[in-house]
Amino acid sequence: MKNLSAINKLIYLINAIMALVLLFSYALPFLPPKTFAVLSVLNLGVPFLVLCNVLFLLYWVLRLKKQLILSLFVLAIGYFCFGSLYKFAASKKIETPNNFKVMNYNVRLFNLFEWIPETDVDTKLIDFVKEEAPAILCIQDYHPRKNNDLAFFKYRYEHLSGKKIKHGQAIFSQYPIINSGSVEFPNTSNNAIFADVVKGKDTLRIYNVHLESLRIETKLESLKNEDSERLINRIGTTFKKQQSQTEMLLNHKAQCHYKMIICGDFNNTAYSYVYRKIKGELNDTFEEAGNGFGRTYDFQFFPVRIDYIFSDDAFTVNGFRSYNEHYSDHYPIMATLALNE
């Protein structure tokens, strides 16, 4: 510190604060929001904290200063405990005859209210799905419109609510669905649905999960007008609901002994309590085979991953892809899986 200029001392002070906050945030996935509601809000900022510490690290590296050790140490802890925010490895892609594709997509009612000011967004979205040809498709914020023709799937299960505008979740499959249902979350239109599909000699349980939404405006102008205390309290309340919804899902999941895939929009990051609890012993297909940031949500400030595809050890993850098609406020993701023989 003695050899640092005044400006570098100030930079290092800010660096130290960011590093300590990031270090503290590593405990957040283990703190239930019902008990630590305000603290749980911090997990939304973990990607930002990681990026800040990477920039501080680069700053000190370019100046050949030993102060680089602080951010390097904190980032290393995060990497070995939680994985990297950015995957530098090439995307895994293994072709086998047993491969099948699973896509997850929050379609935002197929642009019903024209949030995206383009024509035929719904048609383009469906054409995209048809071209990518997943064997199983999980959709959140689904809306059954006449021109939303997904008839190229042989089987489907839709669970809808709402009087004026029907919406909900849906599972589409090229494999027969022999059982289906919903895990109803109280006092919300969000829920988790499931379908048991038969692939060859195996029955697979597919969950499609949509946890409580944060309802945060992603544009800077809108965020500036938000009362910060009210926003934090609202997010804390939402995270409490997400914990309750997760507990209901896990109770339902515990009664199933089929090979399992869980898809969904968790409305929370991979540094959250609900992510850790739902993932459990399952494999995050992005972590197994993806690359880059794995962005799934159109957030203005930095890449956010809140949509997931998990699979248990009965499957080998042979590929993963994050798409850039902008037909919703979410981006589609797709995993390529193969059943282990």
N, C-alpha and C positions, 0 to 999 in steps of 0.2 A: 504493500500500500504506500510506503514511503516514496517509492520511485514513480508513483503515478501522478499525473497532472491533476488539477482540480476537477476538470471535466471528466477525466477517467475515473476519479474517485466517486463522482456522482453516478456515472454509468454503472460502476461496480455495485454501488448501493442499491440501485434499481434492480440490477442483475440478482443480487442476493435475495431481495424481496420476492422476485418472480420465481427463483429457484426454491425458496422455502415454501411458497404457496403451492407450487407444483408437487413438491415432496409431500406436503400435507394432503394434497388431493388424492394421492395414491391410496389413502385409507378409505376414501368415500365409497367404493363398491362394497365395503364391509359394514357400512353404517346404514341401518334401515331408515328410510325417510320419515317413517312415522315417529321416530325418536329424534332424528336430527334433520328436520325438514329444511331449515335455513341453510345448513351446511351442505345438504345434498344438491342445492342449486349450483354449487361451485363446479360440479362435474361437467356442466355444459361448457365451461370455460377451459377445460383441460386441453383440447386441441390448440386453443390460442396460447396457453401457457407453454405448451411444448414448442410451438413455433417461435415464441419469444426467446426461449432458452437456446434453441438452435441458432438464432440470430446472434445472441450474446456469445455463444461458443465460437461462431465464425469470426465475430469481431475481435475476440482475444487471440484467436489463432493467427489472424492476419497481422496482429501486432506482436506476436510471439511473446505473450504475457502468460505467466503461470495462473492468472485469474481464470483461465479457461477451465481449470480443474473443477470448479464449482458446478457449472452447468453440465459439464461432461459427466460428473459423478451422478447428478440427479437424473439426467437423461438415461444413463446406463442402468440405474435402478428401475426406471420405468420400462425400459426395453426388455430386461430379463424377467420382470414380474408381469407385464401386461402386453408386451409386444410393441412394435413400432407404429407410430401414427401413419407413417408412410412405408409401404413395402417396396424395397428396392429390387427384389428378385423378379425375374421374368415370370409372367403369368404361366402357370402350369397348364399344359394341354396334352392329355394322353388320350389317344383314340383306341377304344376297345369295342368289340361287338356288343358288350353288355351295357354300354353307356346309355343314360337317359338324362334329359335336361329338366331342371326345375327352375321356374322363374317366379320372382316376387315383384309386385308392382302396385304401388298406391297410385291410382289413376285419377284421383280428385274429381270423381263424378263424370269422367270423360269430358272435362272442360265445359260442363253444363252451363255455367254462368259466365263463360268466355273470359276467364282470368287471363288466358293467353290470347292476345288479339290477332288470331289467325283463323283462316277458314278450314273447316274439315279436320280439326285437330283429332276428334274422336275417330274418324275414319283412318287417319294416318297412324294413330296409336294401334288400332286393331290390325292394320296391314303390317305394322312392325312386328307384332306378336306372331302373326301368321308366318311371316318370313323367318323368324328365329326358331319357330316350331318347338317350343317346350312340350314335353310330355305331360307335365303338371304345371299349372299356373295358379298362383295365389294372388288375389286382388283385394286390396283394401279401398274403401271409399268407392265401392262399386255402385253403379246406377244402371238399371236395365232399360235401355232405350231401344226402340225398334231398329234403328240403324246401327246399333252396336252388335254386329253379327259375329258371335264367337262360335258359330255352329260347326266349325271345323274340329272342335273338341267333341268327342263322342259322349262324354259324361260331365255332369256339373252338379254342384250343390251351392245354392244361394241362400243366404240368410239376410232378410231385409227388414227394415223398420221405417217409421215415418209415414205420415198420412198424406201430405201433399206431394212430397218427393221421396220416393222409395230409394233407400240406400243401405249399404251394409258391406258385408264381406262375401267373397265367392271363391270356390275352388273348382277349377276346370281340369279335366283329366282325359287322357287317351286310354286309360286303364279303367276297368269296371269299378264303380263305387258300390260297395256292399253295405255300408253303414255310414251315417253322418249325423251331425248334431252341433249344438252350440253350447259354449260355456258363457252363460249370461252374466254380464257385469251389472251391478245395480246402479240406477240413477245416471245412465249414460247410454248413448247409442253405440259405443264401442263394445266389442266383445271378441271372443276367440271362437272360431269354428273348427271342426275337424271332419275328415273324411277318411275312411278305411278303403284303400284301393288294392286291387289284386293285380300283381305283376308276376306272371308266370305261376310259380308255386308259392309265392310269398304274398303276405298281406302287409301293407305298409300303412302306418298311421300318419296322416298329414295334418298338421295344425297350421291354421292361418290366424295370426294374432294381431290385433290392433289395440294397443294400449292407449290410455287417455292422452288426448292431444294437449300440447302446451299452449296452443293458440297464440304464438308469438309472431308478430309481423316481421318479415325478413328485410324490409327496406329501411334504410337509415332514417329517412324522414319520419316514418311511423314510430320507430323506436325512440326518437328524440322527444316525441310527444307523450310517451309513457311515463307515468309516475313510477320511479324506481322502486320505492318501498312496496307499492301495490303490486308491481310486476313480480318482485321476489316472493311476496306472500302467495301470489297466484301460482307461481311455479312450484313452490313448496307444497301447496295443497294438491296440485296435480301429481307430484311425485308420491304423495301419500296414497292417492287413488291408484297409481300404477303399482305400488307395492301390494295393495289389497287384490288387485286384478291378477298380479303375478302369482300370489298365493293360491287363488282360486284355480288358475291354470295348472299349477304344479300339483295340486290335489287331484285334479282330473287326470293329468298325465300319469300320476303314480298308479292309477288303476288299469293302465294299458300296458300290455307286454308285447305288442307288435314292434317291429323295426320302425324307427321313427324319424320324421323330418319335421322341423319347426321353421316356418317362414313367418315374416311379419314386419310391420311397422311398429317399433317399440316406442317411438317418440322420445328416445333417449340414446345416449352415446354408449360406446363400448367401455367407458369408464364408470358406468352407473351400477347401482345395486341391482336393478331389475335385469340388466344384461347378464351380470354374473350369476344370478339365481336361475334364470331361464336356461342359459347355456349349460350350467352344471358340468356334466361329463361329456356333453355333446361337442362336436367339432364345428367351429365357425368356418364355413367354407371359404370366406374371403381370406382368413388367416392361413388356411391350408393351401390355397391355389391362386389367390388374387395378386394384384400388384397396384402400385400407386396409392392414392388416398382412399380409394374405394368409396368416393362420394356418392351419397344416395339422396341428398336433399338440397334444394336450390336455396342455399343461404348466402347472403351477400358478402360476408366478411371472410370466411374461411371454409374449407371443405368439411362437410358434416356427414357422418355415417350413422344413420338411425334405423336402417332397414337391413334385415339379416336373413340368412338361410343357414340353419343348423342341421347337422345330421349325426346319427349315432355311429358307433364303430362297426355296424353291419355294412356300412357303405365306405367305399374308397372315393375320395374327392379327386376327380381327374381334370377338373377345370373350373374356372370362375371368371365371370366377366361383369364389369360395371359399364353401363352404357351412358352415352351423352345425349341421347334423344330427349328433347325437351317438349314433351306432350303433357306434362303435369308439373306440380311443384316438387315431385319426387322423380328420381331416375330409376329405371328398372335394373335389376340384378339377376344373374342366372348362374346356377351351379350345374356342373356336369358330374353326375354320380354313377357309380357302378356297384351293384350288390356283390359283396364278398361271397365267394363260393365255399 
